[in-house]
Every structure is written in C-alpha cells, then in structure tokens.
C-alpha cells in the first residue's frame, strides 16, 4: 500500500483498504495490535500500522486463516506472540508452556500450511491447464481458418496464372500454324 499520510482515522483506512471498520477492530483484537488514540480517544493508524493492516487484509484475501497469518507475522517478528500459559491444577500459579509444546504446534501449523499450499497450487495448476487448453483450441481454430483462407487465395492465383499460360500457348500455336510466308506477309501488311 502506498503511504500518503502520517496518520489515518479508522474510517480513512477502512475506505483505503476496502474493508469495514469492524474488520480493522477485529484484526486489532485478534493480532494484539495496540492502536494509539488521539486526545479525543479516537483510533489513528500510523503508516506502519496501516501497512500491517494491508498485509493482513492481503493474506485474508489469499484465503489464509487468522491462525496462519498470526504464525507468519510472528515468524517475521512483525507482531509479538503473547506467552502461552498453563494453569496447573494443584496451584493457582500461571506458568509458560514448554518449548516442546510450541515445537509441536509449529510442526502442526507447518503441516497445515503445506496442505493448504498444496491444495492451492494444485487448484492453480488445474486452472492454468484448463485456460491453456482453451487458448490452444482457440488458436488451432484460428490457424485452421487462416490456412483455409490462404489455400483459397493460392488456388485463385494459380487458376488465373494457368488461364494466362493457356492464352499464351493458344496465341503461340496460332502464330506457328501459319507458315513462315504468311507470317511475313502478315507482319509487312499490318
């Protein structure tokens, strides 16, 4: 997205991205994005936040789910991940989840993304194959029509040429049928 201003109101940004104000607030909540507020308590988006919302919107338009987008943005250190917590049954203390669970979640996420990408690529390949087949068929028909048209033109030219050759041969025969004396007389008295 091309940044034109230092700050956008929620309405300006939603119009610029062609999404609703509600969608922007939803993204803020889901991605833990702290949007600053002005003195009247209204949200405003900096160019960085506007670009982040643009990235999120594009990924959603491409069909990615919120969970996948979060993982991508966290992997690129664009947004931070709140530390996962577990409430143990024997105490009320909250403790972070072990890194083994995070690795398992990451593996599951990567498998999910791989499956989605495979399906998406397969779908795109089939779409491209279908499009190319149609284009090839269309081109084949156009070439066939072009060849037929050129054959007709060539046949017409050949027919005219052979008519001309026939006339020339006929004239030559006429001249050679007359004896040399008749030809001489014909030339002299003409």
C-alpha positions as CSV (number, residue, x, y, z in Angstrom):
1,X,0.0,0.0,0.0
2,X,1.3,3.4,-0.8
3,X,1.6,5.6,2.3
4,X,0.3,9.1,1.7
5,X,-0.4,10.4,5.2
6,X,1.3,10.4,8.6
7,X,-1.9,9.1,10.2
8,X,-5.2,7.6,9.2
9,X,-8.5,7.5,11.0
10,X,-10.2,4.2,11.2
11,X,-12.7,5.3,8.5
12,X,-10.0,6.6,6.2
13,X,-8.0,3.4,6.5
14,X,-11.1,1.1,6.0
15,X,-12.0,3.0,2.9
16,X,-8.5,2.9,1.6
17,X,-8.3,-0.9,2.2
18,X,-11.9,-1.5,1.1
19,X,-12.8,-3.3,4.3
20,X,-15.1,-2.4,7.2
21,X,-14.2,-0.5,10.4
22,X,-15.4,-3.7,12.2
23,X,-12.8,-5.7,10.3
24,X,-10.0,-3.4,11.4
25,X,-11.1,-3.6,15.0
26,X,-11.3,-7.4,14.7
27,X,-7.7,-7.6,13.3
28,X,-6.5,-5.3,16.2
29,X,-8.1,-7.7,18.7
30,X,-7.0,-11.0,17.0
31,X,-3.4,-9.9,16.4
32,X,-2.9,-8.0,19.7
33,X,-2.2,-4.7,17.9
34,X,-2.1,-1.6,20.1
35,X,-3.5,1.2,18.0
36,X,-2.8,4.6,19.5
37,X,-5.7,7.0,20.2
38,X,-5.8,10.8,19.9
39,X,-6.8,13.3,22.6
40,X,-10.5,12.6,21.9
41,X,-10.0,8.9,22.3
42,X,-10.3,8.0,18.6
43,X,-8.0,5.5,16.9
44,X,-5.4,6.6,14.5
45,X,-3.2,4.4,12.4
46,X,0.5,5.2,11.7
47,X,1.9,4.3,8.3
48,X,3.5,1.2,9.9
49,X,0.1,0.1,11.3
50,X,-1.6,0.9,8.0
51,X,0.9,-1.3,6.2
52,X,0.4,-4.1,8.7
53,X,-3.4,-4.0,8.2
54,X,-2.8,-4.0,4.5
55,X,-0.6,-7.2,4.8
56,X,-3.3,-8.9,7.0
57,X,-6.0,-8.0,4.5
58,X,-4.0,-9.3,1.6
59,X,-3.3,-12.6,3.3
60,X,-7.0,-12.9,4.2
61,X,-7.9,-12.2,0.6
62,X,-5.5,-15.0,-0.4
63,X,-7.5,-17.4,1.8
64,X,-5.2,-17.8,4.8
65,X,-6.9,-18.2,8.1
66,X,-6.2,-15.9,11.1
67,X,-4.2,-18.5,12.9
68,X,-1.9,-19.0,9.9
69,X,-1.5,-15.2,9.4
70,X,-0.6,-14.9,13.1
71,X,2.1,-17.5,12.8
72,X,3.5,-15.9,9.6
73,X,3.6,-12.4,11.2
74,X,5.2,-13.8,14.4
75,X,7.8,-15.7,12.4
76,X,8.7,-12.5,10.7
77,X,8.8,-10.6,14.0
78,X,6.1,-8.2,12.8
79,X,3.9,-8.9,15.8
80,X,4.8,-10.5,19.1
81,X,3.3,-13.6,20.5
82,X,1.9,-13.4,24.0
83,X,3.5,-16.1,26.1
84,X,1.3,-19.2,26.3
85,X,0.2,-20.1,29.8
86,X,-1.0,-23.2,31.6
87,X,-2.9,-23.2,34.8
88,X,-1.7,-26.1,36.9
89,X,-4.4,-28.0,38.8
90,X,-2.7,-28.1,42.2
91,X,-1.8,-24.4,42.3
92,X,-3.3,-21.2,41.0
93,X,0.1,-20.0,39.5
94,X,0.3,-19.4,35.8
95,X,3.4,-20.9,34.0
96,X,4.6,-20.7,30.4
97,X,4.0,-23.7,28.1
98,X,7.2,-25.7,27.5
99,X,9.0,-25.2,24.3
100,X,8.2,-28.8,23.3
101,X,4.5,-27.9,23.0
102,X,5.4,-24.8,20.9
103,X,7.5,-27.0,18.6
104,X,4.6,-29.4,18.2
105,X,2.3,-26.5,17.5
106,X,4.7,-25.2,15.0
107,X,5.0,-28.6,13.3
108,X,1.2,-28.9,13.1
109,X,1.0,-25.4,11.7
110,X,3.6,-26.1,9.1
111,X,1.8,-29.3,8.1
112,X,-1.4,-27.3,7.9
113,X,0.2,-24.6,5.7
114,X,1.8,-27.3,3.5
115,X,-1.6,-28.9,2.9
116,X,-3.2,-25.6,2.1
117,X,-0.4,-24.6,-0.2
118,X,-0.5,-28.0,-2.0
119,X,-4.3,-27.7,-2.5
120,X,-3.9,-24.1,-3.6
121,X,-1.1,-24.9,-6.1
122,X,-3.0,-27.9,-7.4
123,X,-6.0,-25.8,-7.9
124,X,-4.0,-23.1,-9.7
125,X,-2.2,-25.7,-11.9
126,X,-5.6,-27.2,-12.9
127,X,-6.9,-23.7,-13.6
128,X,-3.9,-22.8,-15.8
129,X,-4.1,-26.2,-17.6
130,X,-7.8,-25.5,-18.4
131,X,-7.0,-22.0,-19.6
132,X,-4.1,-23.1,-21.8
133,X,-6.3,-25.9,-23.3
134,X,-8.9,-23.3,-24.2
135,X,-6.4,-21.0,-25.6
136,X,-4.7,-23.7,-27.7
137,X,-8.0,-24.9,-29.1
138,X,-8.9,-21.3,-30.0
139,X,-5.6,-20.8,-31.6
140,X,-5.9,-24.1,-33.5
141,X,-9.3,-22.9,-34.9
142,X,-7.9,-19.6,-35.9
143,X,-4.9,-21.2,-37.6
144,X,-7.2,-23.6,-39.4
145,X,-9.3,-20.7,-40.7
146,X,-6.2,-18.8,-41.7
147,X,-4.7,-21.8,-43.6
148,X,-8.0,-22.4,-45.4
149,X,-8.2,-18.8,-46.4
150,X,-4.6,-18.8,-47.7
151,X,-5.3,-22.0,-49.7
152,X,-8.3,-20.4,-51.4
153,X,-6.2,-17.3,-52.3
154,X,-3.4,-19.5,-53.7
155,X,-5.9,-21.6,-55.7
156,X,-7.4,-18.4,-57.2
157,X,-3.9,-17.1,-58.1
158,X,-3.0,-20.4,-59.6
159,X,-6.2,-20.6,-61.7
160,X,-5.5,-17.1,-63.1
161,X,-1.9,-18.0,-63.8
162,X,-2.9,-21.2,-65.7
163,X,-5.5,-19.2,-67.7
164,X,-2.8,-16.8,-68.7
165,X,-0.5,-19.7,-69.6
166,X,-3.3,-21.3,-71.7
167,X,-3.9,-18.0,-73.6
168,X,-0.2,-17.6,-74.3
169,X,0.1,-21.1,-75.6
170,X,-3.0,-20.6,-77.7
171,X,-1.5,-17.5,-79.2
172,X,1.8,-19.2,-79.8
173,X,0.0,-22.1,-81.6
174,X,-1.9,-19.6,-83.8
175,X,1.2,-17.9,-84.8
176,X,3.1,-21.2,-85.5
177,X,0.2,-22.7,-87.6
178,X,0.6,-20.0,-90.1
179,X,3.5,-20.7,-92.4
180,X,6.6,-18.5,-92.4
181,X,5.5,-16.8,-95.6
182,X,2.0,-16.0,-94.2
183,X,3.7,-14.6,-91.0
184,X,6.0,-12.5,-93.1
185,X,3.1,-11.1,-95.2
186,X,1.0,-10.6,-92.0
187,X,3.8,-8.5,-90.5
188,X,4.5,-6.5,-93.6
189,X,0.9,-5.6,-94.3
190,X,-0.1,-4.9,-90.8
